[in-house]
């Protein structure tokens, strides 16, 4: 809150705060410091107005001393001619903050080309809330502002340092501004509660401050001043002043008449006294309210707004706490995830080491196989060489034989052996090559593994969380239910699966699979409680189910005729706009079906005979969806009907009609149909009296309300009726 209590100019706590027309505050001394003489700007404004052919507002009197006009700053790049003028007024510009921006007059959205003046006579304050009409739409006005007409060279101006609104004053300058009483009281209370404590005390609570250093902006008690801020050396030049005092009770007194302020002028937005009311031409046409009542009303409104803002602040605080909790959870989760990733990488490294050992074993096995092959080939060649060497030596010894008969005995044999050996030597030894290569002819294909390591990254590997059912968006209407849910937070979801039970607490079955988060399921049983649940799924698998939600279908059926199920535009039937009434054009019977089918429960509906002029037999009952629509109801095995005329009726199914019952219909009669699928029976009621006993039994499956009509008959359907009690014997 302390920032709200500091002046935007001196950055200190407000001292004698005054209220600007823009509802921003300044210290009175600061307002007097930053106000500038505006005679030069007044003459420049008049010249600009004359050049534009327009005129400024004349609604302010000579006694009015301040005008406030909204300014907007935008980037300005001065030319050569504007540089000198900017430097000549640099002292004033540095105070008002207007040297770096061009100020343009803003237009009011509702009255863009009109001047709206709010004034209080003799107050010295006039607030101009929009630009002068004569300059409407004129671009690049360079911030020219217009002081009140008739003001001389003694008029002052002031730019609000917060919103850049320009205020013009009379000769009293910023002293025309009203004292900001509420701000002064709040500052005093704050000073009493917080600001009067020493800022250097180490004890709790700190001692009361006796002085404040204007240069250091620190409050000291006597002991801390002597210890931390002695009046000697470089600190001797600092100015020590007394801090602001405690809050004081003030009485609301009129500054002009020194009487209590009792009323509030709604037109001037100012509190006034009784003497102000009595003066002429001051508040005669204004709306005056009790100052106490106005204060109470505005406090009530402020309290209401504060309550709403407090709720938002509390929600934000809870959200911040939740964010802090999530930050701690993120830290813990990241530590755990780092451990998992480290473990996974170590597992990969271990797998690489294991594979390396396997590959090295392959290399060693290949080496041993090659060495073994080379040794075998070496042994073979060595044996061949030894045999050949022995033959050569034997032949040499045979050549030394002197006995010709003895040599001739083995000569031809030795010649053949040497020749054969020489012939096989070329094949077995000379052209023989090493059976294996000394080079390892294997290459390690690591490119795919390197690519896999390069592509090693995080993917969504977690199951999605459970979706959140939105009860306020779920509903049940007639025999359909609508289920809505919210996507689980922080989960990757590719789709959802909605499941319903059978309406009797039985097993769940899938009724929807897709990406939508809302689904309506039709064709359910009436008067049944269905439980629904949803789960999300992604590539990893299916997540957990949501919480169950129970939806109750309607106790009785509300339905109409269905023109589409009845054959469409070419059916020969005429339906009313609400599909409650049906008639036919031709003499051939046409079947009209209801919009819902029944497979369980007890259901009752009625028909009113709106028109019955021809000698015809309308038929009432139920039918399966594939019933023949161009025949009387009951002519095929898909329809179960009672056809009736003016005097009697028959029950008909599969072209077999039986059990004639006396009693017919006329215009205004009612025919009721009672379908009891708990007992699997069908009853008919004519003019509130049972038409015979049970018409049909053993009805299993899905049945639609049906009627067949032809020319001369008009029927109206009535649904949502309670079933009457019937005798089933």
Secondary structure, 3 states (H helix, E strand, C coil): CHHHHECCCCCCECCCEEECCCCCEEEHHHHHHHCEECHHHHHHHHHHHHHHCCCCCCCCCCCCCCEEECEEEECCCCCHHHHHHHHHCHHHHHHHCCCCCEEEECCCCCCCCCCCEEECCCCCCEEECCCCHHHCCCCCCCCCCCCCCCCCCCCEEEECCCCCCEEEECCCHHHHCEECHHHHHHHHHHHHHHHCECCCCCCCCCCECCEEECCCCEEECHHHHHHHCCCCHHHHHCCEECCCCCCCCCCCECCCCCCECCEEECCCCEEECHHHHHCCCCCCCCCEEEHHHHHHHHHHHHHHHHHHHHHHHHHHHHHHHHHHHHHHHHHHHHHHHHHHHHHHHHHHHHHHHHHHHHHHHHHHHHHHHHHHHHHHHHHHHHHHHHHHHHHHHHHHHHHCCCCHHHHHHHHHHHHHHHHHHHHHHHHHHHCCCCCCCCCCCCCCCCHHHHHHHHCCCCCCCCCCCCCEECHHHCEEECCEEEEEEECCCCCCCCEEEEEECCCCCCCCEEEEEECCCEEEECCCCCCCEEEEEEEEEECCEEEEECCCEEEECCCCCCCCECCCCCCHHHHCEEECCCCCEEEECCCCCEEEEEEEEECCCEEEEEEEEEEECCCCCEEEEEECCCCCCCCCCCCCCCEEEEEECCCEEEEEECCEEEEEEECCCCCCCEEEEEEECCCCEEEEEECCEECCCCCECCCCCCEEEEEEECCCEEEEEECCCCCCCCCCC
